Amino acid sequence: MERAFQVDLRGVVELLSHHLYGSPRVYVREVLQNAVDAITARRALDPGAPARVEIESPAATGDGTVRVHDTGIGLTEAEVHELLATIGRSSKRDDLGFGRHEFLGQFGIGLLSCFLVADEVRVLTRSATGGPTVQWRGHADGRYEVSPAETERAEPGSTVILVPRPGTGQWLESAVIADLARLFGGLLPIEVTVDGRVVTGDGPVWQRAYPTVADREQALAAYAEDVFGFTPFAVVDLSVPEAGLTGLAFVLPQAVNPAARAGHRVYLKRMLLAEAVDGLLPEWAFFVRCVVDVTELRPTASREALYEDDLLESTREALGARLRDWLMELSTTDPVRLTEFLRVHQLGVKALAVHDDEMLRLVDRWLPMETNAGHVPLAEFRRRFGTVRYTPSVEEFRQLAAVAAAQGVGLVNGGYTYHSAIVERLPAIDPDVRVGRLDAAELATRFDLVDPATELALRPFLSTAQATLDRLDCEVSLRAFEPPSLAALYLVDRESTHRAELRATRKVADDLWADLLGDLDGTGSDRPQLMLNHRSPLLRRIAGLPDSRLAVTAVEALYVQALLLGHHPLRPADSALLNRSFAGLLEWAVHDQQGETA
């Protein structure tokens, strides 16, 4: 035998208040939605029918209730039984002879939101198709009654009466209801009043007529200030016909955290859906805040977000393309303005350039990047140096920038977010461009060899230096390179670093894993190099020191200085050497010729 589900309406209301709706304030939106849909249905039958929604707060009714009057299509007694008493059955479905597209509501649970603030809901309704006024009375425990109304309505439509729940009085105050009605319904094309005061305006600000372009710009900037609290850097008009979307994108005047959720104000058929909808724009477009009205996108059941489907995805792509086109237009019409924008919002543009060739061209031409020739765009850098060499980390750039510049090698700092990826993508827009990562070992090949006679003469010093640094696993080499002010350069190539990491891992791995790592380990040395510069006057003076102990201390100091100049991390042994060499040099400096402390 079939049985019907038994529904505890109190439990359903509790579910709605804590898990579906974000706040009890949505009851104003839902009663407005039902009223607007009822008016839409009536006007489909009679285009000249009045279109009004009147809300009365307890201050106006005098009996503690809230009343919402509309001039909509109303309901017959049969429709009241069928539609108002069935959870999930929308009163705007084809039962009234109309398609769902024209209506705001879709889920048939809007009336339940009234129980967030009311213990009892009464509906007085008279159908525009004929019949008497009917009263439906619903209670929070799930009971309802239908009866003839004691008083006939003067015209078709409905009146929703809310009998407040204890503790919800703050949501029923006249000023609060007016603010909520203005927030949710301020753009509606029908007149909405609260206690006799009109809360609707002149429609979307972006669709109004203005005397001049300057007047429109001023009005839109004031609107952004009112809605989002900032004066926009720029305003971009938005339109996606297939989604029925129109609106504005306001470009933020200051940088923001890309990880922050960018909420946008979204209206559905000019009724506010939510103030902080995410997922409307691509993730890279975090530098704008939008206000849009849509007709074709679907809301979620809570009507506080957009339903993720193919149409929303294509809309997101179209809005991203519009923002990209705006940037491209800016690059040709106002390069100074574009430079200012890039200074503030370069991270979002760089994120897009990683995937989009047009944005890559914009970044290549206009966005300054850190190089060893200053902050210049990549296009200018290529004109100077031809090949684009880069380092994948800031530390490597700091280590090699000055030395590379002295050898006439241009170097880009690829250590910042997206910089390496952008440099590597340059051949996508210019097949002739040469791009390569600069390695320390490669740079060393550009250094000049010292003539054999000189190196032979310096062999005792080099032997002393090597013996000093052997315990630090560092090789000593002698070369001649620019600039002469740099006495020593600490170099670690990628292969050596990789082998060192493999060997360190083998020491703590089990036998099987250690054997596998051993197969990957090459036969080369994993020791870094301290490259001594024979062109440095300081290095030549150190090499000529007659006191071997002082020479050892000086080599230790050169080693630590090279680590610090290259921004290399100091191991405990390196830190100890720093302290020892510094103390040794101080001790030598304060002794007189007889070896006594001065």
C-alpha positions in Angstrom: 0.0 0.0 0.0 1.4 3.4 -1.0 1.8 6.0 1.7 2.7 9.7 1.6 5.8 11.1 3.2 5.1 12.9 6.5 6.9 16.2 6.5 7.7 18.1 9.7 7.5 21.7 8.4 9.3 23.0 11.5 12.2 20.8 10.5 12.1 22.0 6.9 12.1 25.6 8.1 15.0 24.9 10.3 16.9 23.4 7.4 16.1 26.4 5.2 17.2 28.9 7.8 20.6 27.2 8.6 21.6 25.6 5.3 19.8 27.0 2.3 19.3 30.7 3.0 22.1 32.8 4.3 19.9 35.0 6.5 16.2 35.5 7.4 16.3 38.7 5.4 15.6 36.7 2.2 11.9 36.6 3.1 11.6 40.1 1.6 13.2 38.9 -1.6 10.9 35.9 -1.8 7.6 37.8 -1.3 8.8 40.4 -3.8 9.6 37.6 -6.3 6.2 36.0 -5.9 4.5 39.4 -6.4 6.5 40.3 -9.5 5.9 36.9 -11.0 2.2 37.2 -10.3 2.1 40.6 -12.0 4.1 39.2 -15.0 1.5 36.4 -15.4 -1.4 38.9 -15.2 0.1 41.2 -17.8 0.5 38.3 -20.2 -3.3 38.1 -20.1 -3.9 41.9 -19.9 -0.9 44.1 -20.9 -2.6 47.1 -19.4 -3.1 45.6 -16.0 -1.6 47.7 -13.1 1.8 46.7 -11.7 2.3 47.6 -8.1 3.6 46.0 -4.9 2.8 47.6 -1.6 4.5 46.5 1.6 3.1 47.5 5.0 5.2 47.1 8.1 3.7 46.5 11.6 4.0 50.3 12.1 1.6 50.8 9.3 -0.8 47.8 9.8 -1.2 48.5 13.5 -1.8 44.8 14.3 1.8 43.6 14.4 1.6 41.9 11.0 3.5 42.6 7.8 1.3 42.8 4.7 2.4 42.5 1.0 -0.2 43.5 -1.6 0.3 42.9 -5.3 -1.8 43.5 -8.4 -0.9 40.1 -9.9 -2.9 37.3 -11.4 -4.1 35.8 -8.1 -5.2 32.2 -7.5 -8.5 30.3 -7.6 -9.4 28.0 -4.7 -8.3 24.9 -6.7 -4.9 26.6 -7.5 -4.5 27.5 -3.8 -4.9 23.9 -2.8 -2.6 22.6 -5.5 0.1 25.2 -5.4 0.4 26.9 -2.0 0.2 23.7 0.0 2.8 21.6 -2.0 6.4 22.1 -1.1 8.7 22.3 -4.1 5.8 22.9 -6.5 6.3 26.4 -8.0 3.2 28.6 -8.4 4.8 29.9 -11.6 4.9 26.7 -13.6 2.9 25.8 -16.7 -0.1 25.1 -14.5 -1.0 28.7 -15.1 -0.3 28.4 -18.8 3.0 30.2 -18.9 6.6 29.1 -19.5 9.1 29.3 -16.6 11.5 31.6 -18.5 9.4 34.7 -17.8 9.4 34.2 -14.1 11.9 34.7 -11.3 10.9 31.8 -9.1 11.7 28.2 -10.1 11.7 26.0 -7.0 8.3 26.4 -5.3 9.9 26.9 -1.8 9.9 30.7 -1.7 6.8 30.9 0.5 8.5 28.7 3.1 11.1 31.5 3.6 8.3 33.5 5.3 8.3 31.0 8.1 11.9 32.2 9.0 10.2 35.3 10.5 6.6 34.2 10.9 4.7 31.6 12.9 1.7 32.0 10.6 1.3 33.1 7.0 -2.1 34.1 5.5 -2.7 34.6 1.8 -5.8 36.5 0.5 -6.1 36.0 -3.2 -8.5 36.8 -6.0 -7.9 35.3 -9.4 -7.9 37.6 -12.5 -9.7 34.7 -14.3 -12.7 35.1 -12.0 -14.1 33.7 -8.8 -14.3 34.9 -5.2 -11.5 36.0 -2.9 -9.9 32.9 -1.1 -8.0 32.8 2.2 -5.1 30.3 2.7 -3.7 30.1 6.2 -0.5 28.2 6.8 1.2 27.4 10.1 4.8 26.6 10.9 3.9 23.1 12.1 2.6 22.1 8.7 -1.1 22.7 9.1 -3.1 24.9 6.7 -6.7 25.8 6.0 -8.5 27.2 3.0 -11.7 29.2 3.3 -13.7 32.0 1.7 -12.3 35.3 2.7 -14.3 37.5 5.0 -13.7 40.5 2.8 -13.5 40.6 -1.0 -10.5 42.2 -2.6 -11.4 45.2 -4.7 -9.3 44.0 -7.6 -7.5 40.8 -8.6 -4.2 40.0 -6.9 -2.9 38.7 -3.6 -2.1 39.9 -0.1 0.4 38.0 2.0 0.1 38.5 5.7 2.9 37.5 8.1 2.3 37.0 11.8 5.7 37.4 13.4 7.6 34.7 15.3 8.9 35.8 18.7 12.4 37.1 18.5 12.3 38.2 14.8 11.1 41.8 15.4 14.3 43.3 14.1 13.5 42.0 10.6 10.1 43.5 10.5 10.9 47.1 11.4 9.8 49.6 8.8 13.3 50.9 8.1 14.7 47.4 7.7 12.0 46.3 5.4 12.5 49.4 3.3 16.2 48.9 3.1 15.8 45.2 2.1 13.1 46.0 -0.5 15.4 48.7 -2.0 18.3 46.3 -2.0 16.6 43.4 -3.6 14.0 45.2 -5.7 15.5 48.6 -6.4 16.0 47.8 -10.1 12.6 46.3 -10.7 10.5 47.8 -13.6 7.4 48.0 -11.3 6.6 50.3 -8.5 7.4 49.0 -5.0 6.5 50.9 -1.9 7.1 50.4 1.8 4.7 52.2 4.1 3.8 54.5 1.2 7.4 55.3 0.3 8.7 54.3 -3.2 11.9 52.2 -3.0 12.3 51.4 -6.7 14.3 53.7 -9.0 14.9 54.3 -12.6 16.3 50.9 -13.5 19.9 49.8 -14.0 22.3 52.8 -13.9 24.1 51.5 -17.1 20.9 51.6 -19.1 19.9 55.2 -18.3 20.3 58.1 -20.7 22.8 60.8 -19.8 23.3 64.3 -21.4 27.0 63.7 -22.1 29.7 61.0 -21.9 31.3 62.8 -19.0 27.9 62.8 -17.1 27.7 59.1 -17.6 31.2 58.5 -16.4 30.6 60.6 -13.3 27.3 58.7 -12.5 28.9 55.3 -12.9 31.9 56.3 -10.7 29.5 57.5 -8.0 27.5 54.2 -8.4 30.7 52.1 -7.8 31.5 54.2 -4.8 28.1 53.6 -3.4 28.0 49.8 -4.1 31.6 48.8 -3.6 33.2 51.7 -1.7 35.9 52.7 -4.3 36.3 55.1 -7.2 37.1 52.8 -10.1 40.2 53.1 -12.2 38.0 52.5 -15.2 34.5 51.3 -16.1 34.0 48.6 -18.8 30.5 48.0 -20.3 29.6 44.3 -20.4 27.2 42.5 -22.7 26.7 38.7 -23.3 23.5 38.4 -25.4 23.2 34.6 -25.1 23.1 34.9 -21.3 20.8 38.0 -21.4 23.6 39.7 -19.5 24.2 43.5 -19.4 26.2 45.4 -16.8 29.5 47.0 -15.8 32.9 45.9 -14.7 34.7 48.3 -12.3 38.4 48.1 -12.4 39.9 48.4 -8.9 42.2 51.4 -8.3 44.6 49.4 -6.1 46.2 46.0 -6.1 44.4 43.1 -4.4 45.3 39.7 -3.2 44.6 37.3 -6.1 43.6 34.6 -3.7 40.8 36.8 -2.3 37.3 35.8 -3.5 36.1 38.5 -5.8 32.3 38.9 -5.2 30.1 40.4 -7.9 26.6 41.9 -7.6 24.2 39.8 -9.8 20.6 40.6 -10.6 18.3 38.1 -12.1 15.7 39.8 -14.3 16.4 42.9 -12.3 15.8 41.3 -8.9 19.0 41.1 -6.8 20.3 37.5 -6.7 23.3 38.1 -4.4 25.9 40.8 -3.5 28.9 38.6 -3.6 28.6 36.0 -6.4 31.8 34.3 -7.3 32.6 32.3 -10.5 31.2 34.9 -12.8 34.6 35.9 -14.2 37.8 33.9 -15.0 40.1 33.5 -12.0 42.7 35.9 -13.5 40.2 38.8 -13.6 40.5 39.5 -9.9 41.2 43.2 -10.6 37.5 44.0 -11.3 34.2 44.0 -9.5 31.0 43.6 -11.6 27.4 44.5 -11.4 25.3 42.6 -13.9 21.7 41.8 -14.7 21.0 38.4 -16.4 18.0 36.7 -17.8 19.2 33.3 -19.0 21.6 32.1 -16.3 20.1 29.8 -13.7 20.2 30.5 -9.9 20.8 27.8 -7.3 18.0 26.7 -5.1 18.9 29.3 -2.5 18.9 32.0 -5.2 22.2 33.3 -3.7 24.6 32.0 -6.4 24.6 31.0 -10.1 24.2 27.4 -11.2 27.4 26.0 -12.8 26.6 24.8 -16.3 27.7 25.2 -19.9 26.0 28.6 -20.3 27.8 30.0 -17.2 31.1 28.7 -18.5 30.6 30.3 -21.9 29.5 33.5 -20.2 32.6 33.5 -18.1 34.8 33.1 -21.2 32.9 35.9 -23.0 33.4 38.3 -20.0 37.1 37.4 -19.9 37.4 38.2 -23.6 35.7 41.6 -23.1 38.2 42.5 -20.4 41.1 41.4 -22.6 39.8 43.5 -25.5 39.5 46.5 -23.2 43.2 46.1 -22.3 44.2 45.8 -25.9 42.2 48.9 -26.8 43.9 50.7 -23.9 47.3 49.8 -25.3 46.5 51.6 -28.6 44.5 54.5 -27.4 46.1 55.5 -24.1 49.5 53.8 -23.4 50.2 56.0 -20.4 47.0 54.8 -18.8 47.9 51.2 -19.6 51.3 51.6 -18.0 49.5 52.9 -14.9 47.1 49.9 -14.9 50.0 47.4 -15.3 51.8 49.0 -12.4 48.8 48.3 -10.2 47.4 45.0 -11.6 50.3 43.4 -13.4 49.7 40.0 -11.7 46.4 39.4 -13.3 47.7 40.5 -16.7 50.7 38.2 -16.4 48.4 35.3 -15.4 46.4 35.8 -18.6 49.6 36.2 -20.7 50.7 32.7 -19.8 47.7 31.3 -21.8 46.7 34.1 -24.2 48.9 35.2 -27.1 47.3 38.7 -27.4 48.0 39.4 -23.8 51.5 38.0 -24.2 52.1 40.6 -26.9 50.8 43.3 -24.6 53.1 42.2 -21.7 56.0 41.8 -24.1 55.6 45.4 -25.3 54.5 47.3 -22.2 55.2 45.5 -18.9 58.6 46.3 -17.4 60.5 43.4 -16.0 63.6 43.3 -13.8 66.8 42.7 -15.8 70.4 43.3 -15.4 69.9 46.3 -17.7 67.2 47.8 -15.5 63.4 47.5 -15.5 62.5 47.3 -19.2 59.8 45.5 -21.3 60.9 42.2 -22.9 60.6 43.7 -26.4 63.1 46.4 -25.5 65.4 43.8 -23.9 65.4 41.7 -27.0 66.3 44.7 -29.1 69.4 45.2 -26.9 70.6 41.7 -26.4 68.9 39.4 -29.0 68.9 36.2 -26.9 66.7 36.3 -23.8 68.6 34.7 -21.0 66.8 34.3 -17.6 67.2 32.8 -14.2 64.3 30.8 -12.6 64.8 32.3 -9.2 65.5 35.6 -7.6 68.5 34.3 -5.8 70.2 33.1 -9.0 69.5 36.5 -10.6 71.1 38.3 -7.8 74.1 36.0 -7.9 74.7 36.3 -11.7 73.2 39.7 -12.8 76.2 41.9 -12.3 78.7 39.4 -13.6 76.5 38.6 -16.7 76.2 42.3 -17.4 80.0 42.7 -17.2 80.3 40.0 -19.8 77.7 41.7 -22.1 75.1 39.0 -21.4 71.5 40.3 -20.8 69.7 38.5 -18.0 66.0 38.6 -17.0 64.9 37.8 -13.5 62.4 35.0 -14.0 62.0 34.4 -10.3 58.8 36.4 -9.9 55.4 35.0 -10.4 54.7 34.0 -14.0 58.0 35.6 -15.3 59.7 32.4 -16.3 56.6 31.1 -18.0 56.1 34.3 -19.9 59.8 34.3 -21.1 59.5 30.7 -22.2 56.3 31.5 -24.2 57.9 34.3 -26.2 58.5 32.0 -29.3 54.7 31.7 -29.5 54.5 35.3 -30.7 57.9 35.6 -32.3 59.4 32.3 -33.7 62.8 34.0 -34.2 63.3 34.8 -30.6 65.9 32.8 -28.7 65.2 32.0 -25.1 67.4 30.1 -22.7 68.0 29.7 -19.0 71.4 31.0 -17.9 73.4 28.5 -15.9 76.4 29.4 -13.7 78.6 26.8 -15.5 77.7 28.4 -18.8 78.5 31.8 -17.6 81.9 30.6 -16.4 82.8 29.5 -19.9 82.8 33.2 -20.9 85.6 34.0 -18.4 89.1 34.4 -19.7 91.8 31.8 -18.8 94.9 33.1 -17.0 98.1 32.6 -19.0 100.1 29.5 -17.9 103.1 31.4 -16.5 100.9 33.5 -14.2 98.9 30.5 -13.0 102.2 28.6 -12.4 103.5 31.5 -10.3 100.2 31.5 -8.2 100.2 27.7 -7.7 101.3 27.9 -4.1 98.5 30.3 -3.2 96.0 28.3 -5.2 97.1 25.1 -3.3 96.6 26.9 0.0 93.2 28.1 -1.1 92.1 24.7 -2.2 93.3 23.1 1.0 91.4 25.7 3.0 88.1 25.1 1.1 88.4 21.3 0.8 86.7 20.8 4.1 83.8 22.9 2.8 83.4 20.7 -0.4 84.3 23.6 -2.7 86.6 23.7 -5.7 88.9 26.7 -6.3 89.4 28.0 -9.9 91.3 31.0 -11.3 89.9 33.0 -14.1 89.9 36.6 -15.3 86.6 38.3 -15.7 84.7 41.6 -15.2 84.1 43.5 -13.1 87.5 43.8 -11.4 85.7 44.9 -8.2 84.5 41.4 -7.7 87.3 39.3 -6.2 85.5 36.0 -6.1 82.3 34.4 -7.4 80.6 31.4 -5.9 79.1 29.2 -8.7 76.8 26.2 -8.4 75.4 24.7 -11.6 72.1 22.8 -11.8 73.6 19.4 -12.4 75.8 19.7 -9.4 72.9 20.7 -7.2 70.8 17.8 -8.5 73.6 15.3 -7.8 74.1 16.7 -4.3 70.4 16.4 -3.6 70.4 12.8 -4.9 73.3 11.8 -2.7 71.8 13.5 0.4 68.6 11.6 -0.2 70.4 8.3 -0.6 71.9 8.6 2.9 68.4 8.5 4.5 66.6 6.2 2.0 66.1 2.4 2.3 68.4 0.1 0.3 66.0 -0.4 -2.6 65.3 3.4 -3.0 69.0 4.2 -2.5 70.0 1.8 -5.4 67.4 3.4 -7.7 68.8 6.9 -6.8 72.3 5.6 -7.4 71.4 4.7 -11.0 70.4 8.3 -11.5 73.6 9.7 -10.0 76.2 10.7 -12.6 79.9 10.5 -12.2 80.6 14.3 -12.1 81.6 16.3 -9.1 78.8 17.9 -7.1 81.2 20.4 -5.6 80.5 24.1 -6.2 83.3 26.4 -7.4 84.8 29.5 -5.9 85.9 31.4 -9.0 88.8 33.7 -8.1 89.1 36.8 -10.3 92.7 37.6 -11.4 91.6 41.0 -12.6 90.8 42.0 -9.1 93.5 44.1 -7.4 92.3 42.8 -4.1 92.7 39.1 -5.2 96.3 39.8 -6.5 97.3 41.4 -3.2 95.9 38.5 -1.2 97.7 36.0 -3.5 101.0 37.9 -2.7 100.7 37.8 1.1 103.8 36.3 2.6 102.0 35.2 5.8 100.3 31.9 4.9 98.0 32.1 8.0 96.8 35.5 6.9 96.3 34.1 3.4 94.1 31.3 4.7 92.0 33.8 6.7 91.6 36.0 3.6 90.5 33.1 1.5 87.9 32.1 4.1 86.7 35.7 4.0 86.5 35.7 0.2 84.5 32.5 0.3 81.9 33.8 2.8 81.7 37.2 1.0 81.0 35.3 -2.3 78.2 33.4 -0.5 76.6 36.5 0.8 76.9 38.4 -2.5 75.2 35.5 -4.3 72.5 35.3 -1.7 73.3 31.7 -1.0 72.1 30.1 2.2 74.7 29.7 4.9 75.2 26.3 6.4 76.3 26.0 10.0 79.9 25.5 8.9 79.7 28.6 6.7 78.4 30.7 9.6 81.2 29.5 11.8 83.7 30.3 9.1 82.2 33.8 8.8 82.7 34.5 12.5 86.2 33.0 12.5 87.5 34.8 9.4 86.1 38.1 10.6 87.7 37.7 14.0 91.0 36.7 12.4 91.0 39.8 10.2 90.2 42.0 13.1 93.0 40.4 15.2 95.5 40.9 12.4 94.4 44.5 11.9 94.9 45.5 15.6 98.4 44.0 16.0 101.6 46.1 15.5 104.7 44.9 13.7 106.1 43.3 16.8 103.0 41.1 17.1 101.7 42.9 20.2 98.2 44.1 20.5 97.9 47.8 19.7 
